[in-house]
Amino acid sequence: MRPERIPQLPPRERILDAAEELFLTEGISRVTVDAIAAKAKSTKMTLYRHFDSKDALVLEWLRLLVDKYSEVFEELSAQYTGDPKAQILGLAKFIAHDLSTASYRGCPFTNSLAEIPEPDNPARRLIEEHKKRQFLRLATLCTEAGLPEPKEAAMELTYLMEGAQVVSQNKSIAGVGENLIRMIREKLTAITANTV
């Protein structure tokens, strides 16, 4: 969140903006409603007027995050129409860019899952459904690219991208983003070569 945006946004958006920044940098559990209200230059009463509970705020934040990721797929589809391999590589580049930011703390979905252990929690179900859709979309791209065993290829690509997010978070290997892009390129080239 940029400080100059705070006074320009309506209360609900200010609260969501503040919650996003705090949840991304500190996690869900550690962040209090008071902290969100203070960051949003609002009050607890205003926050509860827009969101019934902190859980409702977390769910809305995650919905917006899911929408952002869906937009990435749509933008890649428009930018690389008819080129599914470029779309797959574009997704890897999007993830790699996130990994390179100084504020990166890991995949916000994975981090949230770690903090929401209840299997029937709506936020957890939202994340699980998002991850399933993302995998199916990747499998569709692998099919469109003519890759053999597209679901298997999509699994391998998913493991690479999800794994890169974890490795970047634990800082055990340098240059994770660059390595991810190189490995995805090599994987797509190797799979394609095996089909010829």
C-alpha positions, -999 to 999 in steps of 0.1 A, spaced: 0 0 0 13 35 -9 8 61 19 -5 87 -6 -34 64 -14 -49 62 21 -68 95 22 -80 90 -14 -97 56 -10 -132 51 4 -133 35 39 -139 -1 27 -110 0 2 -87 16 28 -95 -12 52 -88 -38 25 -56 -21 14 -44 -20 50 -54 -56 57 -36 -67 25 -3 -51 35 -5 -63 71 -15 -99 62 12 -101 36 40 -88 58 29 -102 92 5 -130 86 -32 -133 94 -30 -144 131 -6 -118 143 -26 -89 128 -53 -74 150 -85 -56 140 -71 -25 158 -39 -26 138 -59 -28 105 -81 1 115 -51 22 126 -32 14 93 -64 23 73 -67 56 93 -101 44 103 -118 30 134 -127 -4 146 -164 5 144 -160 15 107 -142 -18 100 -171 -38 115 -196 -18 96 -180 -31 64 -170 -66 76 -189 -87 101 -156 -101 115 -119 -104 109 -127 -138 93 -150 -120 68 -122 -95 61 -97 -123 55 -121 -140 32 -127 -108 11 -89 -102 9 -84 -137 -3 -112 -133 -29 -95 -102 -42 -62 -120 -44 -78 -149 -63 -92 -123 -87 -58 -108 -93 -43 -142 -101 -72 -150 -125 -65 -116 -142 -29 -127 -148 -42 -158 -167 -66 -136 -187 -39 -110 -195 -15 -138 -206 -42 -154 -227 -48 -120 -245 -11 -112 -248 -1 -146 -262 -33 -157 -280 -27 -191 -296 7 -196 -279 0 -217 -248 38 -223 -241 43 -185 -239 14 -183 -215 29 -210 -193 63 -192 -194 44 -159 -187 29 -174 -155 64 -185 -144 77 -149 -151 49 -135 -130 58 -157 -101 95 -151 -105 89 -113 -104 71 -117 -71 100 -138 -57 124 -109 -65 106 -83 -45 122 -74 -12 89 -77 6 83 -113 -5 74 -136 24 62 -166 4 30 -175 -14 1 -157 4 -22 -186 -3 3 -211 12 10 -189 41 -27 -184 48 -34 -222 46 -7 -227 73 -27 -203 95 -61 -217 88 -60 -254 98 -98 -260 99 -108 -280 67 -143 -265 65 -131 -229 69 -145 -208 40 -111 -191 34 -93 -224 33 -119 -238 8 -115 -207 -13 -77 -212 -15 -80 -249 -23 -105 -243 -51 -83 -215 -65 -53 -238 -65 -73 -266 -82 -85 -241 -109 -50 -229 -114 -38 -265 -119 -66 -273 -143 -59 -241 -163 -22 -251 -165 -32 -286 -176 -54 -271 -203 -25 -250 -215 -3 -281 -216 -30 -299 -237 -33 -269 -261 5 -269 -264 3 -305 -276 24 -318 -247 20 -356 -241 4 -365 -208 -7 -329 -201 -18 -335 -166 16 -350 -157 33 -320 -174 11 -296 -154 20 -314 -122 57 -311 -129 53 -274 -137 32 -268 -106 58 -285 -84 85 -262 -99 65 -230 -94 51 -238 -60 85 -252 -49 102 -220 -60 79 -200 -38 89 -220 -7 126 -220 -15 125 -183 -21 109 -178 13 134 -200 32 163 -184 13 182 -217 9 191 -210 -27 200 -177 -44 185 -166 -78 153 -186 -74 133 -165 -99 159 -168 -126 164 -205 -120 126 -210 -121 123 -194 -155 153 -213 -169 139 -246 -155 104 -240 -170 120 -231 -204 141 -263 -203 111 -284 -192 89 -271 -220 117 -276 -245 124 -312 -232 88 -322 -233 84 -308 -268 116 -325 -280 103 -359 -267 71 -355 -288 90 -352 -321 
